[in-house]
Amino acid sequence: MNPYQAPLTDMRFLLEQVFAAPDTWAALPAVAEAVDLDTALAILEEAAKISSELIHPLNRSGDEQGVLHQGDKVITPDGFKAVYEQYSQGGWVGLCGEPEFGGMGMPKMLGVLVDEMAYSACNAFTLYGSLTAGAALCIKAHGSETLKQTYLPKLYSGEWSGAMDMTEPQAGSDLRNIRTRAVPQDDGSYLINGSKIFITGGDHDLTANVIHLVLAKLPGSQGISLFLVPKLSVDVKGELGGSNGVSVGAIEHKMGLKASATCVMNFDDARGYLIGEADRGLVCMFTMMNYERLAIGIQGLGSAQAGYQMAADYAKERQQGIAAGGSPTGSTSDPILVHGDVRRMLLTIRAMTEAGRALAVYTGQQLDLAKYGEGELQARAAKNVGLLTPVAKAFLTDRGLDATIMAQQVFGGHGYIRETGIEQLVRDTRIAQIYEGTNGIQAIDFLGRKTTGDDLAALTAFVGDLRTQIGDLSRVEPAHKQAVTERLDSLLAAADYINRHKRSQPALVNACAVDFLDAFGYSLYGFYWLLMADAAAVHPDSDFGAQKRYLANFYFDKLLPKADWHLAQVNAGDSAIMAMPAEFF
């Protein structure tokens, strides 16, 4: 299995030439103090080195060894603890964390690229730090000053880790039926009792403590509240004590991500502390959830990039068959790269992955503007983040799994056996469509809340901004500009139809949501390919510029038309989906 190599040239291209990151950072004083382009590039270089030399070697061995549950201990695979210590000491867990609590204060535009490298190198390892960063973000946004001072420095430093405890056997996506209870105590704390399942990073040996963010109900309340519950008790000085009534009931046996500790967690009079207001726990938890949704989207992106590298290398080496029309070298067999179907798969993976990276960076830019900007700029960015988060999670992970399966297909029979490593990538990526809210739920959120929930205001404004930017592009094919603009217009027309009929046809949103999100995703990727083609045209004679032209042409000819198919499904409505009686299933 060839070592992972980060696509640094493409990453720099997006930051510097496509999205003008240095200008964005310079306009935000808090960010300008922390980073400039040279600093960002140095961070990417170091992250690339760590990903390829430290993290990637854990991927195969971690999958084969898996996580062990022995007595009251959860043990990660060999090498994980040592690498995590190096990773934490380098400041990577707190890369985008608040400097006042020990974070590095880097912008999210940069953070998404570092995340992509780590996910490409090893999905399972990267999840531990990702959950910690998300927990820290939630505590920073909603926790008391005491909780922030006590827990954030340890989380950002990587000495402690974080976990998100929501799901119960009878309460998955619908959390109204959770049974975990929190009883208030005289000292202002709460005693937590209940069990949670599917808890990523619920326990392990990488850090000295695990900080759980637990959803529970107060006595007599139907509302849901959020509590910070440490595995080991923490005193007022931040020093560790003994057990806090938090234990592992079991380790989940999963299809993939075998080196990621997914736990059944039990809370028996575990002492916890309220985060935010009582009965407003979901509002607080969604701060972390939305962070994780983007992070998991990047998991799909990182897997796609890793799959492309593996498949492209194999296609250049594997000799099988002769090129149509005869071997260009006169050989009795050619590398499979000469075959049209292999090229179709590789071009699809690469074109979708490069546009997906653009989506991740753009979403990161909007997060930075929403966090550090002011006035109308901040307000518009916040709306864009709300609109794009379910798309980034669902479209990146759906296409990420597609990419790993196509990469496996390039390997043929060798892709189905363990030695090549590609089958692990398929298994590890599959969960990304499911957790942090299934992609169907993301699509319903996108269409039902983010699009029709405000009568198309956010979508219309967003599309209007895209149209303005398209009009300003001068170095791309007019036909390509028209093709993207027409799809955006068709999206708005379809959204308008759904908005006008959502009450008279109550199943319409649910039935059409996935196709609508996919149509939006393919159209949005068309916009990003316009941006990339325009920026690459500055270097028309370079190999880099030529690659971008070839990929852009492939996208517009072969992939953008998929938006039309999905829009046709949306416009067909819900009747064929809802007509068959339930007893016929």
KAGIWO-V19423 format. One record per pair of residues at least 12 apart in sequence whose C-alpha atoms are under 6 Angstrom apart, sorted by the first residue. I is the first residue (numbers start at 1). GAP is how many residues later the second one is. D is the distance in whole Angstrom. If there is no record, write none. Layout:
i->I gap->GAP d->D
i->I gap->GAP d->D
This chain:
i->1 gap->419 d->6
i->4 gap->48 d->5
i->6 gap->42 d->5
i->18 gap->517 d->6
i->22 gap->15 d->6
i->51 gap->67 d->5
i->51 gap->70 d->6
i->55 gap->66 d->6
i->56 gap->65 d->4
i->56 gap->66 d->6
i->59 gap->63 d->5
i->62 gap->15 d->5
i->62 gap->197 d->5
i->63 gap->195 d->5
i->63 gap->196 d->6
i->65 gap->12 d->6
i->66 gap->192 d->5
i->66 gap->193 d->5
i->67 gap->192 d->5
i->74 gap->130 d->5
i->75 gap->129 d->6
i->75 gap->130 d->6
i->81 gap->125 d->5
i->88 gap->70 d->5
i->93 gap->36 d->6
i->93 gap->63 d->6
i->93 gap->65 d->6
i->94 gap->62 d->4
i->101 gap->51 d->6
i->101 gap->52 d->5
i->102 gap->51 d->5
i->103 gap->53 d->6
i->108 gap->256 d->5
i->109 gap->252 d->5
i->109 gap->255 d->4
i->109 gap->256 d->5
i->116 gap->182 d->6
i->116 gap->186 d->5
i->119 gap->180 d->5
i->119 gap->183 d->5
i->120 gap->182 d->4
i->120 gap->183 d->5
i->120 gap->186 d->5
i->124 gap->133 d->5
i->124 gap->135 d->6
i->124 gap->136 d->5
i->128 gap->73 d->6
i->131 gap->31 d->6
i->131 gap->32 d->6
i->132 gap->29 d->5
i->132 gap->30 d->4
i->134 gap->154 d->5
i->134 gap->157 d->6
i->135 gap->27 d->5
i->135 gap->153 d->6
i->136 gap->16 d->6
i->138 gap->149 d->6
i->138 gap->150 d->5
i->142 gap->133 d->6
i->142 gap->134 d->5
i->143 gap->132 d->5
i->143 gap->133 d->6
i->150 gap->88 d->5
i->159 gap->48 d->5
i->160 gap->47 d->5
i->160 gap->48 d->6
i->160 gap->49 d->5
i->160 gap->50 d->6
i->161 gap->49 d->5
i->162 gap->48 d->6
i->162 gap->49 d->5
i->162 gap->50 d->6
i->163 gap->38 d->6
i->163 gap->39 d->6
i->163 gap->49 d->5
i->164 gap->48 d->6
i->164 gap->49 d->5
i->165 gap->34 d->6
i->165 gap->48 d->6
i->165 gap->49 d->5
i->166 gap->49 d->6
i->167 gap->29 d->6
i->167 gap->30 d->6
i->168 gap->28 d->5
i->168 gap->29 d->5
i->180 gap->13 d->6
i->180 gap->14 d->4
i->180 gap->36 d->5
i->181 gap->12 d->5
i->181 gap->35 d->5
i->181 gap->36 d->5
i->181 gap->37 d->6
i->182 gap->34 d->6
i->182 gap->35 d->6
i->182 gap->36 d->5
i->189 gap->83 d->6
i->189 gap->84 d->5
i->190 gap->81 d->6
i->190 gap->82 d->5
i->191 gap->78 d->5
i->191 gap->79 d->5
i->191 gap->80 d->5
i->192 gap->77 d->5
i->192 gap->78 d->5
i->193 gap->74 d->5
i->193 gap->75 d->5
i->193 gap->76 d->5
i->194 gap->73 d->5
i->195 gap->70 d->6
i->195 gap->71 d->4
i->196 gap->68 d->6
i->196 gap->69 d->5
i->197 gap->67 d->4
i->198 gap->64 d->6
i->198 gap->65 d->6
i->199 gap->63 d->5
i->199 gap->64 d->5
i->200 gap->61 d->6
i->200 gap->62 d->4
i->201 gap->60 d->5
i->201 gap->61 d->6
i->202 gap->61 d->5
i->210 gap->20 d->6
i->210 gap->21 d->5
i->211 gap->18 d->6
i->211 gap->19 d->4
i->212 gap->16 d->6
i->212 gap->17 d->5
i->212 gap->18 d->6
i->213 gap->14 d->6
i->213 gap->15 d->5
i->214 gap->12 d->6
i->214 gap->13 d->5
i->223 gap->56 d->4
i->224 gap->55 d->5
i->224 gap->57 d->5
i->225 gap->53 d->5
i->225 gap->54 d->5
i->225 gap->55 d->6
i->225 gap->56 d->4
i->226 gap->48 d->6
i->226 gap->49 d->5
i->226 gap->55 d->4
i->227 gap->45 d->6
i->227 gap->46 d->5
i->227 gap->47 d->5
i->227 gap->48 d->5
i->228 gap->44 d->5
i->228 gap->45 d->5
i->229 gap->43 d->4
i->231 gap->13 d->6
i->231 gap->15 d->5
i->232 gap->12 d->5
i->244 gap->26 d->5
i->245 gap->22 d->6
i->245 gap->23 d->5
i->245 gap->24 d->6
i->245 gap->25 d->4
i->246 gap->20 d->6
i->246 gap->21 d->5
i->247 gap->18 d->6
i->247 gap->19 d->5
i->248 gap->16 d->6
i->248 gap->17 d->5
i->249 gap->15 d->5
i->249 gap->16 d->6
i->250 gap->13 d->6
i->250 gap->14 d->5
i->251 gap->12 d->5
i->256 gap->171 d->5
i->256 gap->172 d->4
i->257 gap->171 d->5
i->293 gap->100 d->5
i->293 gap->143 d->6
i->294 gap->98 d->6
i->294 gap->99 d->5
i->297 gap->95 d->6
i->297 gap->96 d->4
i->297 gap->99 d->5
i->297 gap->100 d->5
i->300 gap->96 d->6
i->300 gap->97 d->4
i->300 gap->100 d->4
i->301 gap->95 d->6
i->301 gap->99 d->6
i->304 gap->96 d->5
i->304 gap->99 d->5
i->304 gap->100 d->6
i->307 gap->97 d->5
i->307 gap->100 d->6
i->311 gap->96 d->5
i->315 gap->21 d->5
i->315 gap->22 d->5
i->316 gap->19 d->5
i->316 gap->21 d->6
i->317 gap->18 d->6
i->318 gap->17 d->5
i->319 gap->14 d->6
i->319 gap->15 d->5
i->319 gap->16 d->4
i->319 gap->17 d->6
i->320 gap->13 d->6
i->320 gap->14 d->6
i->320 gap->16 d->6
i->321 gap->12 d->5
i->321 gap->13 d->6
i->322 gap->12 d->5
i->323 gap->15 d->6
i->345 gap->61 d->6
i->349 gap->54 d->5
i->351 gap->200 d->6
i->355 gap->170 d->5
i->355 gap->173 d->6
i->366 gap->15 d->5
i->369 gap->12 d->6
i->370 gap->12 d->5
i->387 gap->63 d->6
i->390 gap->52 d->5
i->390 gap->56 d->6
i->394 gap->45 d->5
i->397 gap->35 d->6
i->397 gap->36 d->6
i->401 gap->28 d->6
i->404 gap->22 d->5
i->408 gap->14 d->6
i->443 gap->70 d->5
i->443 gap->71 d->5
i->443 gap->74 d->6
i->444 gap->66 d->6
i->444 gap->69 d->5
i->447 gap->66 d->6
i->448 gap->61 d->6
i->452 gap->47 d->5
i->475 gap->59 d->5
i->476 gap->58 d->5
i->484 gap->42 d->6
i->508 gap->66 d->5
i->511 gap->63 d->6
i->512 gap->58 d->5
i->515 gap->51 d->5
i->519 gap->44 d->4
i->519 gap->47 d->5
i->519 gap->48 d->6
i->522 gap->38 d->6
i->522 gap->41 d->5
i->529 gap->23 d->6
